[in-house]
Amino acid sequence: VVLSDSPVPRGFHVKAYNHYLGECGVTFLAVRRLANQYRKGFPKSLGEAPMLLPLQISASRQTLERWFESLHIKPMIVWEIEDSSLLKEFGHHGDGIFAVASVIEKEVASQYNVEVVGRSDAVKERFYAISFERIIKHPAVTAIANSARQSLFVQEKRSS
């Protein structure tokens, strides 16, 4: 199984099945200095804020870009980074503000010593388990999928 933020595209040459797990909003995080500076007036404050973004080809980047456009804001892109751990590391070092799925906000804030700038439920992160099985049968994959659907994303809906 592959856990992904986007389904396998139609016409992909590998026979794989998308199993939707859930969705949540996003949380923008930064070191204290930046969080304090850009928290007031969020989300408009992101208009010229230093941002760390995933590559343009990623689903999360495209969703963020559409959201920025809908608000008529254009953040200053400091880095475009493919690896989410590296993106968080640059954020930890104060290079800019970055977005994470709200379901992992507390863990990321604690691990990288960053604070919440703001949250948006208008931007959605979607998650999929991609497998070679039309119906998930493997016990470990079933446990992961059920846990995500019944606990992780249900909890996110309650806290929103």
FENZIPE-V80615 format. One record per run of one state. SS is the DSSP state (h for helix, s for strand, l for the rest). FROM is the first residue (numbers start at 1). LEN is the number of residues. If there is no record, write none. Layout:
SS,FROM,LEN
SS,FROM,LEN
This chain:
l,1,1
s,2,3
l,5,12
s,17,14
l,31,1
h,32,8
l,40,4
h,44,5
l,49,1
s,50,4
l,54,5
h,59,12
l,71,5
s,76,5
l,81,3
h,84,9
l,93,4
s,97,5
h,102,11
l,113,2
s,115,17
l,132,7
h,139,21
l,160,1
